[in-house]
């Protein structure tokens, strides 16, 4: 591959080959079974071949195709083991690596965006990328002042590829169903399309990263790299070493996995309260487990199980997709969770109807709604909860089984647009916690950071302090809605200006 494939007809043909390839392998499998091979063995071979094709196609195309692959990778823990097993390795690869662009293409982007003498900015620059993602790849380098940096270079034609891929994937989302059984892919693709302009805008990404880095500068648990330089299609940030979360999942000690899970939950819930921003791309490739301050990470995760587990820190990367929440996470989420835990069925139902989760034309039994929600929020009912693949599979089976009452009720619920990204981030984070197999004190984080989860008078001092000092104070619901609308409008204008320039 010499460049990012950009011709729509080429990309469409590759994407269309995914479901067609699955169909042909199913026919091949039937022939093998007729020839005497066991159904279990044939199924495993078919799934493995499908996984190989999925990675090869989505990884080579990058763009929206790879973005979908990354989004799906965090949900594999919810699939039955006989389905999830063959896909796990292939999808995990998408989180950390993809076929790289050639050095000459990268050099061309740097010359165009930084200047012909771009090498003067660096003491060293590694042509081989350290990581590759859906719209860009990262190169390790040394800035002219001696700092180790990560240089994120956007693929030429990434915007065109993103829109083309997601449009095509949306057309045959139903055909992609066999690749990830039990998952409705079309709404996910739509949400990814809605975020294209933001993810392509490195100025917005740099701004979000700067705000996080400033807020978490003295945090003992979370590390955010500083932005060093930003221009169109190029973003330079400080380099951080650490163990990729995907490696912690597969090789980390129980203590490392628990610590990573606790910090991931803390970052998810504290971020909006402290910055007014929600990091909205929580797949393992965007996180590192860092050793205690002053120590260097080296070697595989199992070789680094030294020092107290509580001293390990979480490094957070990639702020290309964020949700702007000026008042933090909506208070209605905290209210609904608290009331659900208290068994207040009528009150919960009233809040869900008020927020649009239950449409006016629908009438549901409040007690049935409560029964539907309680198993999902089980992690918040206890002091600490062990997230496992088995638990999330039980939840997925309960909600996805057409014979289940939960399935019938779930089909009648609605997800308001303002909650779509929050919902996906929460589900994705739960998926990662289950991949980690982490035992987490989730309730502690909810009490500390989620507005209205506890009564105002009982809120932890730490959360109250951030609320008092925050540039984004809690507003009455009507004012909060106005702020969100205004902020969304401002962001749209910013993105428009960036495109025009």
N, C-alpha and C positions, 0 to 999 in steps of 0.2 A: 504494500500500500504506500503510495507516494504522497498522497494528500487526502484531506477529508473528502469523501465522495459527495459531490454536490448536485449532480444531475438528478432531477426528480425521478425520471424514469428508471435510473439505475437503483436509487434508494428504494423506490416503491417495489421494484422486482425483488430486491433482497428481503424486504419486510414481508412481502406476500409469500415468500418461500417458507416462512416459519410455519403457518398453519398447514400449507400444502405438504411441507416436509413431515409434519406430524401425521397427516393422513396417510402418506405413503409408508411411513414406518409402522403405522397400525396395521396396514395391509400386509406388510412384511412379517409382522409379529403373528398375524393370523396364520400365515403360511407355515411359520416355524412351529406353531402349536399343532397344526394338522400333521406336520412332519414328526411329531412325537415329543417336542420339548415341553417342559412344564410351564404352566401359565405364569408362575411366579418368576421364573428365570427369564422368560420372554419379556414380561412386563419391565423387569429391571433393565434389560438391554435396551428396550424401546425408550425408557425414561432417560437412560444415560446418554443415548444418542441425541435425544431431544435437547437435553441440557447442554451438550457440547455445541449443537447448532445455535442454541439461544445465545450462549456466550460469544461464539465466533461472530454472529451477525450483529448483535447489539454492540459488542465491543468494537468491531471494525467501523461501524457506521458512526459511533459516538453520537453527538447531537441528541435529539429527542429520544431516539431508540435506546441509547445507553442510559439516559435519564430515567426512562421507564424501568429499565433493568435494575438500576440502583434503588428506585422506589420500591420495587417488588421484593428486593433482596431482604429487606427488614421484616417482611411478613412470612418468610418461609417457615418460621417456627410454629405458625398456626396451622400448617398443613399436616395431614397424616404422614407418619414417618416413611411409609412406603412410597409416597409422592415426593416428600421434602428431601429425602436422602440424596437422590441423584442430582437435584438442582442446587443443593447447598454449596458445594464446592464451586460450581460454575458461577452462581450469582455472587458469591462472596468475592470472587476475583474482580467483579465489576466495581467493588468498593475501593479497591486499592490499585488496580492496574488496568491498562488497555493498550492496544498496539500504538506505539508513539508516532508522532509526526517526524519527518526527517529534519535534521539539523538545519538544512538550508531554508526550509519553510519557517522555522522558528526565528532564524537570523533575519529573514525578510520582514517578519512582523516587528521585531525589535528595532530594526533600522527605520521602518516606516513610522512607528509610534514614538520612539524615544529619540531617534536621530541617527544619521550615518555613523557617528562616532559613539555608538551605544556602548561599545566595549570600555570606553573611558570611565563609565559609571561603576565598572566591576574590576576587582583585583583578580577574581577567578569566576569562570562560568562553565558549568558542566553541561555539555551538549546532550547527554543522555538524561531523559527526564526521570525525576525521582518518583513521580506519580502522574497519573492521567485520569481525567474525569470526563464528564459529558460535553462540556463546551471549551475546555482548556486543559493544558498540562503544566506541571510544575517542575521547574529546574532549580537545582541547588546552586548557590553562587556565594561570592563574598563581595559585599558592597565596598565602595571606594574608601569608606571610613573603617573597614576591618570587620564589620558585623556580618555574621552568616545570615543569608537571606533566602527566602523562597520566591522565585520569580514565576508568577502565573501568567501564561501566555494564552490568549484566546485563539481558538482554531479559526483560520480564515473561512468565511462562509458559515460560521456556527449558527448565526441567527436564521439564515435561510434553511439550514438543515434542521434546526429545532422545529420550526413551524411546519416544514414539509413532512418530517417524520411523524409528528404528533397528529397532523391531519390524516395521514395515511393509516396510522395505528388506530385512530378513532373509527375509521371506516370499517375495519375488520376486527374491532375489539372483541366481538362475540366469537369470532373464529379463534382468537387467542386464548379463549377460555380453557381448552384442554391443557395449555402450558402451565396454568396456575389454577387448578380446580378450586371451585368454591369462592372465587374472588370476582367482584364486579369491577372490571378494569376501566370501563368507559368514564365514570366520574373522576377517577384518578387522572386519566389522560387529559380531561377537560381542565382540571385544576392546574396541571403542569403547563398547559397552554396559556392559562391566564397569567402565569408568572414569567413568561419568556422575556419580556422587555426588561424586567427588573434584573434577572439573572445575567443578562448580557451587558448591563450597565455597571462597569467596574467603579465608577464614581460613587454610585449608591452603595455598592458593596464596601468600598473603602470607608465611607461615612459610617456605616453600621458597625464596621470592625473597630474604628476609632472610638466610637461611643462605648462599645463593650470593653475595649482595652483600658479606657480611662476609668470606668466604673470598677473593673476587677483588678486594677493595678496592684493593690495591696492585699488582694484576697489570698489567703493561705491555701485554698483548695482548687482554685480555677485559674488557669493561665491563658491569656489571650495575646497572641503576637501583635506587636505594634506595626502599623502601616509605615513603610519607609518611603515609597514612591508610588504614584498612581498616574497612569495616562490611559487613553482609549485603548482597550484590548491588552493592556499590560498592568499587572498589579504586583508590587514588590512588598513583602512583609518580612518581619523577623522570622528566622528559622527556629523551630523548636524540635528537639529530639524527643523520643518517647516510643512506647510500644503501641503500635496501631491497635485499636479496639478489636479489630477482626482477629488479631493474633492473641489478644487477651481471651477472646471467646474460645479459641481452639486450644491454647497452650497455657493460659494463665492459671495461677493457683486460685484456690477458693477465696482466699483473702483478697487477692487482686481483683477478682471478678466482683466480689461484694463491694469493694471500695469503688471500683469503676461504676457500678450500678448506682450506688448511693450518690456519687457526685454528678452522674448524668441526671438523676431525678432532681437534685438540688439546682443544677444549672437550668433545667427546663422551667422550674417554677420560680426561681429567684430572678432569672433574666428579665422577664416582663415587669416585675415589681421594681427592679433596680434601674432599668434602662428604658422602659417603655417599648422594648423590642423583643420579639420571640424568634429565636433561631429556628428556622423552619425546614432544615434539611438534616434531620438527626439519623443519618446512616453511619455505620461504624467507621467508614473511611474518613469522616470529619472529626474524629476524636483520637487523642493519644493519652495513654496513661504515663505520667511523668514520675520519675523517682523523687524522693524528698529533695527540697531545695539544696543546691550545692553538690548533688551527686549526678553523675552522668549515666544515661541509659545506654547499655551496650549488650548485644547478644539477644537471644530469644527470651520470651517472657519467663519461661521456667527457670532460667539462669539468673533472674533478677528478683527473686523472692526474698530479698534481704531487707532489713530495717522494718520498723513498725508499719503495718498495713495502713494505719490511719494517717501516715505522713505522705503517702502517694497523692499526686495531684492530677487533675484532668486538664489536658490541653485541648482547646477548641479551635477548629479551623473552618474556613469557608462560610462567609456571611453574605453570600450572593442571594439567598432567599430568606427574607425576614418578614414577619408580620408586625405592623406598627400598632401597638396597643398603648395609647397615651396614659390610660389609667391602670395599666397592668392587665392581667387576665380579667375577663368580665366577672363582676360580683355575682351574677346569677349562677355561674358555675359553682362557686363556693356555697351559695345558698342552697342550690339543688342537691349538692353532695351531702351537706350537713343534714338537710331535712330527710334525705333518703336514708341516711344512717340512723336517724331518729325514728324512722318508720312513719313519717307524716305523709301518707299517700296522697291525700287531697291537696296539700300544699305543694308537693312536688308536681303533681299534675297541673295545678294552676300556673306554676312558673313555666313549665314546658309549653303550655298553651300560649302563655303571654309572649314567650320568646319565639314562637313559630315552629317549635319542634312537633307540636300537634296542630294540624290545620283546623280552621274553624269548621270545615265541613265534616270533620272526623270526630266521632265520640268513642272514647275508650274507657275501660274500667280502671280507675286510679290504682286499685290494689294489684291488678294485673301488670300495670306499668311498673309499680314498685318491685314486683317479683321479677320482672324482666331486668331491672337495673341492679338489684342487689348482688347477683353473682359477679357482674362486671366490676363493681367497685369493692370487691372483697379485699384487695390490697389495702384499702383505706380503713378497714374495719378493725385491724389488729395493729399492735405496736410494730411488728416487723413481719414481712411477707416474703416467702420464697417464690420468686418468679421462675416458672419452669415451662418447658415446651409442652408438657402434659397438660398443665393448667390452661394455657392459651388455646390448645387444641380442643379442650372440653368446651371452652367458651365459643370458639368458632363453630364447632359441630352443633352446639345448642342453637345458635343464631342462624346457621346456614342450612339446617335440615328442614326441608319443606314440611315434614310431618310434625315438627316441633311447634308448640304454641308460641314460643319466643320468636320463631321465624315469621309466623303470621302477624304477630304484633309489630315486629320490627319493620315489616313492609308498610305499615300504616304510619310510621313515624317519618318526620321530615327533618332534613338538615339545613338550617338557614344559611345563606351564603356567608354571612359574617363569621360563622363558626367552622367553615369548611377546613381552613388551614389549621386552626387550633385542634380540630378533631383528628386530622391526619397526623399532626406532630405527636399528639398524645398516643395514638395507636402505634405509630412508628417507634416511639420511645419504649412503650410496653413490649413491642416485638423485640427490640434490642435487649431489654432487661431479661426477657425469656431466653434469648440466645446466650446471654451471659450466664444464665442460671443463678442470678444474683439474689441474695437475701438482703432486702432493703427496708429501712425504716421510712416508708413513704409517708405515713401519717405525720411524722415530724416535719417533713418538707411542706406538706399541705397546711399544717397549722402555722408554720412560719411565714409562708409566702402567698398563699391563695386567699385573696380578699373574700371575707364573709364566711370562710370555712369554720371559723370560730367567732363567737360574739366579740364585738369591738373591744369591750372592757377586758376580755381575756386574751387578746392577741399577744404573742410573744414580743418582748421589748425590741428585739432585732428587727422584726418586720415593721413595727410602729415607727422606729427610728428612720428606716428607709422611706416610709410613707411621708413622714414629716419633712425630710431633707430632699425628697425627690423633686425633680423639675416637672414631673408628671403627677400632680396630686390627684387623689381620687375625686371624681366629679359625680354629681347626681346623674342618674341614668340618661336623662334627656340631654344634659350637657356633654356627657361622655359620647353619646351617639353623634352629636354635632362635631365634636373634636375628631372622632374617627373619620367622619365624612370629609371634613376639611383637610385632614392629613392625607387621606387617600387622593383627594383632588390635587394637593400640592405635589404629591409623589408622581401622579400622572403627568403634571406639567413638567416636573424635573426630567422625567423619562423622555417626554416629547422634545424638550430642549436638547437633551443629549443626542437624540436621533437626528435632529435638524442640524446640529453642529458637526 
